[in-house]
Amino acid sequence: MARMGLSSFPSSPFGGLSGTNSTPIRVLIALAPVAIPAAYIVYLQRSLVRHTAASALISPPDSLSSAASAEGTSDKEALPSDVRHHPEQYVVARERVTSAPVPVSSLRPEFISKKGNLSGLLDSYLSATMTAFSWTPQALLLARMASSLPDPEAYRRTFDAEYLAACRFRPGDRVCGVYVVRSRSRSKGRVVLDLAPPEGWTGPVVGGALVVGFDVDVDRAGRGRRSEREREREREGKGKGKGKDEGEGEVRFVNETVMWRGRDGGKATLLEGWVGRWFHTMMARWLVVKGVEAVTGGKNE
């Protein structure tokens, strides 16, 4: 970006606004509230793209089954049975954001057990992403929509950092007001949260779910998967390896958003419009980055 010399501006911030030369200054002042945030958004977007990858599909016209890839979340995990069994009656939008690969060695040491297993990582990552979300304009607006609820204080408490830090994200737990944990799988490293406003809710209701977690990949460390013989040699202390698959691998963190509506009369979801999807994807990228920073202690640059 080209720099403007200081001599291009009047000596006083309020000077030079009269006469024929005032037009450029008036334009700059008028555009400042827009240009400054826009410039920051561009900078933020470029930074987030370096640390994350994103993909999206809308069915129709996309095929719903194309989302259930080896790396993606299965339809059974993300979608209710009605949507899965009658896809012709619904419009489904899916957005998947993944982090850049994070070496296991970059994770905070408390997540790696003596046997090389990852313990507590899922809870900490979820807590960090949900805490970051609680400060977004969307969450602040949701937190204000509690007046019609039977217990507004309990609802608001689910946005508190202390609540989210202590939450273990078990089925039935409510977080950030409108999300309820549907299922949790330690073996898959996933937690599924339904978009389920509490009883008495008078705001908009959207069918949706979040699938949050991580994948461990031991193939990307350059060694590939080891043979059983090599594993046995390491157990006997004869091999040169560490004997810990996880310690040699990398982790990719995942945030997937799924929204659905009926084709007949259903209002378009946020992910269906390109503007809404762009902003939502940027927010999701930011949440992933904040989560990674939390579980690496900021070491993963």
C-alpha positions as CSV (number, residue, x, y, z in Angstrom):
1,M,0.0,0.0,0.0
2,A,1.4,3.4,-1.0
3,R,2.2,5.7,1.9
4,M,0.8,9.3,2.0
5,G,3.3,11.9,3.0
6,L,2.4,14.0,6.1
7,S,2.6,17.1,3.9
8,S,-0.6,15.9,2.1
9,F,-2.6,16.7,5.2
10,P,-3.3,20.1,6.9
11,S,-1.3,20.8,10.0
12,S,-4.4,20.8,12.1
13,P,-7.0,18.0,11.9
14,F,-9.7,20.6,11.6
15,G,-7.8,22.9,9.3
16,G,-7.9,23.1,5.5
17,L,-11.6,22.2,5.1
18,S,-12.6,25.4,3.4
19,G,-12.0,26.3,-0.3
20,T,-11.5,24.2,-3.3
21,N,-8.9,21.9,-1.8
22,S,-11.2,20.6,1.0
23,T,-13.0,17.9,-1.1
24,P,-10.3,15.1,-0.8
25,I,-10.1,15.7,3.0
26,R,-13.9,15.6,3.3
27,V,-14.0,12.3,1.4
28,L,-11.2,10.8,3.5
29,I,-13.0,11.7,6.8
30,A,-16.3,10.4,5.4
31,L,-14.8,7.1,4.4
32,A,-12.6,6.6,7.5
33,P,-15.3,4.7,9.5
34,V,-15.8,2.3,6.6
35,A,-12.3,2.1,5.2
36,I,-10.5,1.3,8.5
37,P,-12.7,-1.7,9.4
38,A,-12.7,-2.9,5.8
39,A,-8.9,-2.8,5.7
40,Y,-8.8,-4.7,9.0
41,I,-11.2,-7.3,7.7
42,V,-9.1,-7.8,4.6
43,Y,-6.0,-8.2,6.8
44,L,-7.8,-10.6,9.1
45,Q,-9.2,-12.7,6.3
46,R,-5.7,-13.1,4.7
47,S,-4.2,-14.1,8.1
48,L,-7.0,-16.6,8.8
49,V,-6.7,-18.2,5.3
50,R,-3.0,-18.9,6.0
51,H,-3.9,-20.9,9.1
52,T,-7.2,-22.6,8.0
53,A,-8.9,-24.3,5.1
54,A,-12.7,-24.0,4.4
55,S,-15.2,-25.8,2.2
56,A,-19.0,-25.5,1.8
57,L,-21.8,-27.2,-0.1
58,I,-25.5,-26.6,-0.4
59,S,-27.9,-29.5,-1.3
60,P,-29.4,-29.0,-3.8
61,P,-27.7,-28.5,-6.2
62,D,-24.8,-30.3,-4.5
63,S,-25.1,-33.9,-3.6
64,L,-25.6,-34.4,0.1
65,S,-23.6,-37.6,0.0
66,S,-20.5,-35.8,-1.2
67,A,-20.0,-34.3,2.3
68,A,-19.7,-37.7,3.9
69,S,-16.2,-38.2,2.7
70,A,-13.4,-40.0,4.6
71,E,-12.4,-36.7,6.2
72,G,-15.8,-35.2,6.6
73,T,-18.6,-35.8,9.2
74,S,-21.0,-38.6,8.4
75,D,-24.7,-37.7,7.7
76,K,-25.7,-39.8,10.7
77,E,-23.6,-37.7,13.0
78,A,-24.6,-34.3,11.6
79,L,-28.2,-34.7,10.4
80,P,-31.5,-35.8,12.1
81,S,-33.1,-38.9,10.8
82,D,-35.9,-37.0,8.9
83,V,-33.4,-35.0,6.9
84,R,-31.3,-38.1,6.1
85,H,-34.3,-40.3,5.1
86,H,-36.1,-37.6,3.1
87,P,-33.4,-35.4,1.6
88,E,-35.7,-34.3,-1.2
89,Q,-37.8,-32.4,1.3
90,Y,-34.9,-30.3,2.7
91,V,-32.2,-27.8,1.7
92,V,-29.0,-28.6,3.6
93,A,-26.0,-26.2,3.9
94,R,-22.7,-27.5,5.3
95,E,-19.6,-25.6,6.0
96,R,-16.3,-27.2,7.2
97,V,-13.3,-25.3,8.5
98,T,-10.1,-27.1,9.4
99,S,-6.9,-25.9,10.9
100,A,-3.5,-26.2,9.3
101,P,-1.7,-29.3,10.6
102,V,-0.5,-28.8,14.2
103,P,2.5,-31.0,15.3
104,V,1.6,-32.9,18.4
105,S,4.8,-31.6,19.9
106,S,3.4,-28.1,19.7
107,L,0.5,-29.0,22.0
108,R,0.6,-28.0,25.7
109,P,2.3,-30.8,27.6
110,E,-0.6,-31.5,29.9
111,F,-2.6,-32.9,26.9
112,I,0.0,-35.7,26.2
113,S,0.0,-38.6,28.6
114,K,3.1,-40.8,29.3
115,K,1.7,-43.3,26.8
116,G,1.5,-40.7,24.1
117,N,-2.3,-40.4,24.3
118,L,-4.1,-37.1,24.0
119,S,-6.1,-36.4,27.1
120,G,-8.3,-33.3,27.8
121,L,-7.6,-31.8,24.4
122,L,-11.2,-32.0,23.1
123,D,-12.6,-30.2,26.2
124,S,-10.0,-27.5,26.2
125,Y,-10.4,-26.8,22.4
126,L,-14.2,-26.7,22.7
127,S,-14.0,-24.5,25.7
128,A,-11.7,-22.0,24.0
129,T,-13.7,-21.8,20.8
130,M,-17.0,-21.4,22.7
131,T,-15.5,-18.7,24.9
132,A,-14.2,-16.9,21.8
133,F,-17.7,-17.2,20.3
134,S,-19.3,-15.7,23.4
135,W,-17.6,-12.4,22.6
136,T,-18.9,-12.2,19.1
137,P,-21.8,-9.8,18.2
138,Q,-24.0,-12.8,17.4
139,A,-23.5,-14.3,20.9
140,L,-23.9,-10.9,22.6
141,L,-27.2,-10.5,20.9
142,L,-28.3,-14.1,21.8
143,A,-27.3,-13.4,25.5
144,R,-29.8,-10.5,25.5
145,M,-32.7,-12.6,24.3
146,A,-33.4,-14.1,27.7
147,S,-36.3,-12.0,29.0
148,S,-39.0,-14.4,27.9
149,L,-37.3,-17.5,29.4
150,P,-38.3,-19.1,32.7
151,D,-34.8,-18.8,34.1
152,P,-32.9,-16.0,32.3
153,E,-30.0,-16.1,34.6
154,A,-29.3,-19.7,34.0
155,Y,-29.4,-19.0,30.3
156,R,-27.0,-16.1,30.5
157,R,-24.6,-18.1,32.7
158,T,-24.0,-20.5,29.8
159,F,-22.1,-17.6,28.1
160,D,-19.7,-17.0,31.0
161,A,-16.0,-17.9,30.7
162,E,-16.1,-19.7,34.0
163,Y,-19.0,-21.9,33.0
164,L,-17.4,-22.7,29.7
165,A,-14.0,-23.5,31.3
166,A,-15.6,-25.9,33.7
167,C,-18.0,-27.5,31.2
168,R,-17.1,-31.1,30.2
169,F,-19.4,-31.1,27.2
170,R,-21.4,-34.1,28.1
171,P,-24.7,-34.9,26.3
172,G,-27.4,-32.5,27.6
173,D,-25.0,-29.7,28.5
174,R,-26.1,-26.3,27.3
175,V,-23.5,-23.9,26.1
176,C,-23.7,-20.3,24.8
177,G,-27.5,-20.3,25.2
178,V,-28.8,-22.1,22.2
179,Y,-26.4,-25.1,21.8
180,V,-27.0,-28.4,23.5
181,V,-24.5,-31.3,23.4
182,R,-26.1,-34.2,21.5
183,S,-23.3,-36.7,21.5
184,R,-19.6,-37.1,22.3
185,S,-17.1,-39.6,21.0
186,R,-13.6,-39.8,22.5
187,S,-12.5,-42.4,20.0
188,K,-13.4,-40.1,17.1
189,G,-12.4,-36.9,18.9
190,R,-15.8,-35.3,18.2
191,V,-18.6,-33.5,20.0
192,V,-21.9,-32.8,18.2
193,L,-24.0,-29.8,19.5
194,D,-27.6,-29.2,18.3
195,L,-29.0,-25.8,17.8
196,A,-31.7,-26.1,20.4
197,P,-33.1,-22.9,22.0
198,P,-34.5,-23.4,25.5
199,E,-38.2,-23.6,26.4
200,G,-39.9,-20.2,26.2
201,W,-37.6,-19.0,23.4
202,T,-39.3,-16.3,21.2
203,G,-36.4,-15.7,18.8
204,P,-35.9,-17.3,15.4
205,V,-35.5,-21.1,15.3
206,V,-33.1,-22.7,12.8
207,G,-32.4,-26.4,12.3
208,G,-28.7,-26.9,12.7
209,A,-25.8,-28.5,14.4
210,L,-22.1,-28.0,15.2
211,V,-19.6,-30.8,14.9
212,V,-16.3,-29.9,16.7
213,G,-13.2,-31.9,17.3
214,F,-9.9,-33.0,15.9
215,D,-8.2,-35.7,13.8
216,V,-4.8,-37.2,14.5
217,D,-2.7,-38.0,11.4
218,V,0.4,-40.0,12.0
219,D,1.2,-40.3,8.2
220,R,2.2,-36.6,7.7
221,A,5.3,-36.7,9.8
222,G,7.3,-38.1,6.9
223,R,7.6,-41.7,8.4
224,G,4.3,-43.2,7.2
225,R,2.6,-45.9,9.2
226,R,5.0,-48.4,10.8
227,S,4.8,-52.1,10.4
228,E,3.8,-54.3,13.3
229,R,7.4,-55.7,13.4
230,E,8.7,-52.1,13.9
231,R,6.2,-51.6,16.7
232,E,7.3,-54.8,18.4
233,R,11.0,-53.8,18.1
234,E,10.2,-50.4,19.7
235,R,8.3,-52.1,22.5
236,E,11.4,-54.2,23.1
237,G,13.6,-51.1,23.1
238,K,15.4,-52.1,19.9
239,G,14.0,-49.5,17.6
240,K,15.0,-46.0,17.1
241,G,11.5,-44.6,17.1
242,K,9.7,-43.0,20.0
243,G,7.1,-45.7,20.2
244,K,4.3,-43.1,20.3
245,D,2.3,-42.7,17.2
246,E,0.6,-39.6,18.5
247,G,4.0,-38.0,19.4
248,E,5.1,-38.4,15.8
249,G,2.0,-37.1,14.2
250,E,0.0,-34.0,13.6
251,V,-3.5,-32.8,14.6
252,R,-6.1,-31.0,12.5
253,F,-8.8,-29.3,14.4
254,V,-12.3,-29.2,12.8
255,N,-15.4,-27.0,13.2
256,E,-18.3,-28.0,11.0
257,T,-21.6,-26.2,10.8
258,V,-24.7,-27.8,9.3
259,M,-28.0,-26.0,8.7
260,W,-31.2,-27.4,7.2
261,R,-34.7,-26.2,6.3
262,G,-37.8,-27.4,4.5
263,R,-37.9,-26.7,0.8
264,D,-41.5,-25.6,0.9
265,G,-41.8,-22.2,2.7
266,G,-38.6,-22.5,4.8
267,K,-36.6,-19.3,5.2
268,A,-33.1,-19.4,3.7
269,T,-30.4,-20.1,6.3
270,L,-27.3,-18.0,6.9
271,L,-25.0,-20.3,4.9
272,E,-27.1,-20.2,1.7
273,G,-26.4,-16.6,0.8
274,W,-22.8,-15.8,-0.2
275,V,-22.6,-12.7,2.0
276,G,-23.8,-14.6,5.1
277,R,-21.6,-17.6,4.3
278,W,-18.6,-15.4,3.8
279,F,-18.9,-13.7,7.2
280,H,-19.8,-17.0,8.9
281,T,-16.8,-18.7,7.4
282,M,-14.5,-15.9,8.5
283,M,-15.9,-16.2,12.0
284,A,-15.5,-20.0,12.0
285,R,-11.9,-19.6,10.8
286,W,-11.2,-17.2,13.6
287,L,-12.8,-19.6,16.2
288,V,-10.5,-22.4,15.0
289,V,-7.5,-20.2,15.2
290,K,-8.4,-19.1,18.7
291,G,-8.9,-22.7,19.8
292,V,-5.6,-23.8,18.4
293,E,-3.8,-20.9,20.1
294,A,-5.4,-22.0,23.4
295,V,-4.3,-25.6,23.2
296,T,-0.8,-24.8,21.9
297,G,-0.1,-21.9,24.2
298,G,0.3,-19.7,21.1
299,K,3.3,-21.8,19.9
300,N,1.6,-22.7,16.6
301,E,2.2,-19.6,14.4
